[in-house]
Amino acid sequence: MKIAGKLLTGLAAAESLMIAVIEMRHWEEKGASFFPEPHEGFFRDTAVMAGNQGLYNGFLGAGMLWGLLRRDTGVCLFFLGCMLTAAGYGCATTSRKIILQQGTLPAAALAAIALGK
């Protein structure tokens, strides 16, 4: 895996880990900075669910870092694909913006790896 692929994979991992921290630790305070509040108390009422979702984002970020540390392109490809799939699902079910917000980095990393950059 070349430098651009590694760099973009690292950035995608950092994004996943940042999302995990927000969802697991700062959902009630910071959630409205990223998502509209559909009703009063939404972030308070969904904190446990967001924490669970954050755990999955943490696994994605950790998997990409694990692949980078092991220099295992296959592991990186798997977790980048999972992140891109999650962004696609979010786009289809929640907001079209999610594909750009959470899908751009993994798509760019996958493209860089495929092109050998």
C-alpha positions as CSV (number, residue, x, y, z in Angstrom):
1,M,0.0,0.0,0.0
2,K,1.5,3.3,-1.1
3,I,1.7,6.6,0.9
4,A,-1.6,8.1,-0.3
5,G,-3.6,5.0,0.5
6,K,-2.0,4.8,4.0
7,L,-2.6,8.5,4.6
8,L,-6.3,8.4,3.5
9,T,-6.8,5.2,5.5
10,G,-5.4,6.9,8.6
11,L,-7.7,9.9,8.0
12,A,-10.7,7.6,7.6
13,A,-9.7,5.8,10.9
14,A,-9.4,9.2,12.7
15,E,-12.8,10.2,11.4
16,S,-14.4,7.0,12.7
17,L,-12.7,7.3,16.1
18,M,-13.8,11.0,16.3
19,I,-17.4,10.0,15.6
20,A,-17.1,7.2,18.2
21,V,-15.9,9.7,20.9
22,I,-18.7,12.1,20.1
23,E,-21.4,9.4,20.1
24,M,-20.1,7.6,23.2
25,R,-19.0,10.5,25.4
26,H,-20.4,13.8,24.1
27,W,-23.7,12.9,22.4
28,E,-25.9,15.1,24.6
29,E,-23.6,18.1,24.4
30,K,-22.3,17.9,20.8
31,G,-24.9,15.9,18.9
32,A,-26.8,18.9,17.7
33,S,-23.6,20.3,16.1
34,F,-23.7,17.4,13.7
35,F,-27.4,16.5,13.4
36,P,-30.7,18.5,13.6
37,E,-32.6,17.9,16.8
38,P,-36.0,16.5,15.6
39,H,-37.6,17.2,19.0
40,E,-36.8,18.6,22.4
41,G,-34.7,16.1,24.4
42,F,-33.8,13.9,21.4
43,F,-30.1,13.7,22.3
44,R,-30.8,13.0,25.9
45,D,-33.4,10.3,24.9
46,T,-31.0,8.6,22.4
47,A,-27.8,8.8,24.3
48,V,-27.6,5.0,25.0
49,M,-28.4,4.2,21.4
50,A,-25.8,6.7,20.2
51,G,-23.2,5.1,22.5
52,N,-23.8,1.7,21.0
53,Q,-23.5,3.2,17.5
54,G,-20.3,4.9,18.6
55,L,-18.8,1.6,19.7
56,Y,-19.3,0.2,16.2
57,N,-17.6,3.3,14.7
58,G,-14.8,2.8,17.2
59,F,-14.4,-0.8,15.9
60,L,-14.1,0.5,12.3
61,G,-11.4,3.0,13.3
62,A,-9.5,0.5,15.3
63,G,-9.7,-2.0,12.4
64,M,-8.2,0.4,10.0
65,L,-5.4,1.3,12.4
66,W,-4.8,-2.4,13.0
67,G,-4.5,-3.0,9.3
68,L,-2.1,0.0,9.0
69,L,0.1,-1.3,11.9
70,R,0.2,-4.8,10.5
71,R,0.8,-3.5,7.0
72,D,-2.1,-5.6,5.9
73,T,-3.9,-4.1,2.9
74,G,-6.7,-6.7,3.1
75,V,-7.6,-5.7,6.6
76,C,-7.6,-2.0,5.6
77,L,-9.8,-2.8,2.6
78,F,-12.3,-4.7,4.7
79,F,-12.8,-1.9,7.3
80,L,-12.8,0.9,4.6
81,G,-15.5,-1.1,2.8
82,C,-17.5,-1.4,6.0
83,M,-17.2,2.3,6.6
84,L,-18.3,3.1,3.1
85,T,-21.2,0.7,3.4
86,A,-22.3,2.3,6.6
87,A,-22.2,5.7,4.9
88,G,-24.3,4.3,2.0
89,Y,-26.8,2.9,4.4
90,G,-27.0,6.3,6.3
91,C,-27.5,8.0,3.0
92,A,-30.4,5.7,2.1
93,T,-32.1,5.8,5.4
94,T,-31.2,9.1,7.1
95,S,-29.7,11.9,5.0
96,R,-28.1,12.1,1.6
97,K,-25.3,14.2,3.1
98,I,-24.0,11.3,5.0
99,I,-22.5,9.7,1.9
100,L,-20.3,12.9,1.5
101,Q,-19.6,13.4,5.1
102,Q,-18.7,9.9,6.1
103,G,-18.1,8.2,2.7
104,T,-15.6,10.5,1.0
105,L,-12.5,9.5,3.0
106,P,-13.0,5.7,2.7
107,A,-13.9,6.0,-1.0
108,A,-10.8,8.0,-1.6
109,A,-8.6,5.6,0.4
110,L,-10.1,2.6,-1.5
111,A,-9.4,4.4,-4.9
112,A,-5.8,5.3,-3.8
113,I,-5.2,1.7,-2.8
114,A,-6.7,0.3,-6.0
115,L,-4.6,2.7,-8.1
116,G,-1.5,1.9,-6.1
117,K,-0.9,5.5,-5.0
